[in-house]
Amino acid sequence: MFTGKTALVTGATSGIGLGIARHFAAQGANIILNGFGDAAEIEALRAELARTHGVQVRYQGADMSQQADIEAMMADVLAEFGCIDLLVNNAGIQHVAPVDEFPVDKWNAILAINLGATFHTVRLALPAMKAKGWGRIVNIASRAAYRGDSPAHWHYAASKAGMVAMTKSIARAYAKDGIYAFAICPGFTMTGMAEDYMASRGGDKLLADIPLGKVADPEEVAAIAKFCSLDAPPSMTGAVLDVNGASYVR
């Protein structure tokens, strides 16, 4: 159980992030939801999680592409809760364009959110985790970190590969402090972003490349994030877990 612990989940208002927030709340963690969307819907979600699980739930709408926004969010959360015990970096974006036509501003934004935000949240969460002698960091990367992606999605693969390398470095540096880090590499997952991507890539043809015959559900990825944070033995720190229906086997 996570009773008394605080979890920050970025990109938590839908898809994988929301699934993880639900799992953590069910285990008794106080939840910080970061993400964007309709204000009324987010407030309804916040109230539902708090009511259903009897935990504190806060919403932080920080723009994860902006260092100042991230720093302000982290300062607010640490001031209220003292420590972010469970940190899940899930926020991510992509942009579809050929390599030779890819806009530089999009490249910068993707690296800022997919990779830079992970750096900032981790560096700011670490001091309190070290003082407490306990912390769990779960970074949601991608199958693309290992197998690459299409020429129209190369930026996404690059950012997720960086996230995997960062996770391994965190694990190596802070295992002695009781802080464990894991990367999860989903293949296609039935989120809005994945649905759009599948449609752009032919749908049925794409499914034919997945031996399992289906894309992952957000619930499956969330269950693995919960395992890493709650049940994984210490010696698993630094592990990278694949969730891709055997579409890419390392």
JONORFEN-V295729 format. One record per residue. N is the residue number from 0. RES is the residue in one letter. PSI is psi in whole degrees, -180 to 180 (NA if undefined). Layout:
n = [N/N]
res = [RES/RES]
psi = [PSI/PSI]
This chain:
n = [0/1/2/3/4/5/6/7/8/9/10/11/12/13/14/15/16/17/18/19/20/21/22/23/24/25/26/27/28/29/30/31/32/33/34/35/36/37/38/39/40/41/42/43/44/45/46/47/48/49/50/51/52/53/54/55/56/57/58/59/60/61/62/63/64/65/66/67/68/69/70/71/72/73/74/75/76/77/78/79/80/81/82/83/84/85/86/87/88/89/90/91/92/93/94/95/96/97/98/99/100/101/102/103/104/105/106/107/108/109/110/111/112/113/114/115/116/117/118/119/120/121/122/123/124/125/126/127/128/129/130/131/132/133/134/135/136/137/138/139/140/141/142/143/144/145/146/147/148/149/150/151/152/153/154/155/156/157/158/159/160/161/162/163/164/165/166/167/168/169/170/171/172/173/174/175/176/177/178/179/180/181/182/183/184/185/186/187/188/189/190/191/192/193/194/195/196/197/198/199/200/201/202/203/204/205/206/207/208/209/210/211/212/213/214/215/216/217/218/219/220/221/222/223/224/225/226/227/228/229/230/231/232/233/234/235/236/237/238/239/240/241/242/243/244/245/246/247/248/249]
res = [M/F/T/G/K/T/A/L/V/T/G/A/T/S/G/I/G/L/G/I/A/R/H/F/A/A/Q/G/A/N/I/I/L/N/G/F/G/D/A/A/E/I/E/A/L/R/A/E/L/A/R/T/H/G/V/Q/V/R/Y/Q/G/A/D/M/S/Q/Q/A/D/I/E/A/M/M/A/D/V/L/A/E/F/G/C/I/D/L/L/V/N/N/A/G/I/Q/H/V/A/P/V/D/E/F/P/V/D/K/W/N/A/I/L/A/I/N/L/G/A/T/F/H/T/V/R/L/A/L/P/A/M/K/A/K/G/W/G/R/I/V/N/I/A/S/R/A/A/Y/R/G/D/S/P/A/H/W/H/Y/A/A/S/K/A/G/M/V/A/M/T/K/S/I/A/R/A/Y/A/K/D/G/I/Y/A/F/A/I/C/P/G/F/T/M/T/G/M/A/E/D/Y/M/A/S/R/G/G/D/K/L/L/A/D/I/P/L/G/K/V/A/D/P/E/E/V/A/A/I/A/K/F/C/S/L/D/A/P/P/S/M/T/G/A/V/L/D/V/N/G/A/S/Y/V/R]
psi = [153/21/128/-8/158/133/131/123/117/152/43/5/2/169/-138/-46/-41/-41/-42/-43/-40/-44/-45/-41/-39/-23/7/5/143/141/132/114/122/137/-168/165/-169/130/-41/-40/-39/-41/-38/-41/-46/-47/-38/-46/-43/-44/-44/-39/-4/34/166/135/124/152/133/114/32/139/112/0/-6/117/-43/-40/-44/-44/-40/-42/-49/-40/-42/-46/-44/-34/-37/-43/-13/-37/143/103/-36/115/120/114/102/-20/134/151/167/166/134/117/146/154/-45/-4/9/126/135/-36/-33/-40/-46/-40/-40/-44/-36/-43/-49/-29/-50/-41/-35/-44/-47/-44/-41/-48/-32/-24/-27/-44/-44/-36/-44/-41/-33/-22/24/137/150/129/124/119/125/103/-129/152/-32/-21/-27/-40/-5/-172/-173/162/-18/-4/22/-34/-40/-46/-42/-44/-38/-32/-40/-38/-40/-47/-39/-42/-45/-39/-40/-46/-43/-36/-32/9/-38/-19/6/18/119/141/141/149/137/130/87/153/-143/131/141/72/173/-42/-42/-38/-44/-42/-45/-42/-37/-17/11/-1/-88/-39/-38/-43/-32/-18/0/106/-33/-24/6/155/163/154/148/-33/-36/-43/-40/-38/-36/-39/-40/-43/-47/-38/-26/-43/-17/134/154/-37/-7/-9/140/-3/149/121/127/141/76/15/28/21/-20/117/120/NA]
